[in-house]
Amino acid sequence: MTLPDPTHTLTLVSVIIPTHAGASTLEASVHHLLRNDYPSFEVIVVDNGATPETREAIARLPKKVRVVRSEKNLGFPGGCNLGVAQAEGEIIALLNDDAEARPDWLRELVGALMQNPDVGLVGSLILEPDGEHIQSAGCRFYSNYLNIHIAKGEPWFEASTEPSERDSVMGAAVAIDKDLLQALGGLAESYFPGYYEDCELCYRLRRLGYRILLVPSARVVHHEKQTIREDEDYFRVYHRNRWQFILRNLPLGEIVEVCAAEIGWAVNITRWRDFRHHNALLYAYAWNFVRLPTTLSARRNLQRWDQQLEESAEEQPGQSA
């Protein structure tokens, strides 16, 4: 990826890293990030109600790293929003505290964003901890909006090197124009502690006419499996937020189709006696039922918000109504 003319001032990028329980991974994440060859970026670590061990790790970070502190855990969306509010860059890059960026990561990601004015957000090629196999090359969805990580398990060096349009990308390592992110109201904090806030961001951007781009040359190693257990608690949050996303965003006709697909899938889950999903689904359905008035209110607000953004952007190049 070719950067703009080096005689010109490069766009400042603010890299936001929220951390709550990242004691075992944060320092490595920041160390790899600081080796990036993009010459104009700041690093903001958000102490997201961090554990004592994580705060010890934060205290050991280089002085050039800015630290923003929250006394309580705001979740990944809220932590990112807090960091963005303090950011000085024109471009925001969001990075998980368990992700290790390759030295050219930021240059490749920012280059793709700056050279494609119709692109609203760019995502990275996410690698497994072995650094050899793909964890996610963007996302697509089943008919009930379970997400699928494209090319998962494939060797990264056999994948296409060309940027590709995606429905969504994994929020562990993305970049977006700061003004655009703030115009959208930031990440939705109702997805606490995380999952599907990145899907909603991508969905809203595409609804406004922007493209979502996966940049294979922007690579990070993601140690997710070392920091997250796929147990019943994990699936409770996952399915709760999946249905929150569906109810907040999808057209009513599509929601009906999703419900039909969900019934078939839920029957199979019961037949397979997969109680991690089964019990988590019951919780997710109940949670969303109780919160339905709040969710529908948020849905109406999002529709009005996006309609206003669409109307104000009609005459701008690179966007469609």
Sequence and secondary structure as in RCSB ss.txt:
>XXXX:A:sequence
MTLPDPTHTLTLVSVIIPTHAGASTLEASVHHLLRNDYPSFEVIVVDNGATPETREAIARLPKKVRVVRSEKNLG
FPGGCNLGVAQAEGEIIALLNDDAEARPDWLRELVGALMQNPDVGLVGSLILEPDGEHIQSAGCRFYSNYLNIHI
AKGEPWFEASTEPSERDSVMGAAVAIDKDLLQALGGLAESYFPGYYEDCELCYRLRRLGYRILLVPSARVVHHEK
QTIREDEDYFRVYHRNRWQFILRNLPLGEIVEVCAAEIGWAVNITRWRDFRHHNALLYAYAWNFVRLPTTLSARR
NLQRWDQQLEESAEEQPGQSA
>XXXX:A:secstr
   S TTS    EEEEEEESS TTTHHHHHHHHHT   SSEEEEEEEES  HHHHHHHHTS TTSEEEEESS  H
HHHHHHHHHHH   SEEEEE TTEEE TTHHHHHHHHHHT TTEEEEEEEEE TTSSBEEES EEE TT  EEET
TTTSBGGGS  S EE SB  TTEEEEEHHHHHHTTSS GGGTT SSHHHHHHHHHHHTT EEEEEEEEEEEE HH
HH   SHHHHHHHHHHHHHHHHHHS HHHHHHHHHHHHHHHHHHHHHT HHHHHHHHHHHHHHHHTHHHHHHHHH
HHHHHHHHHHHHTTTSTT   
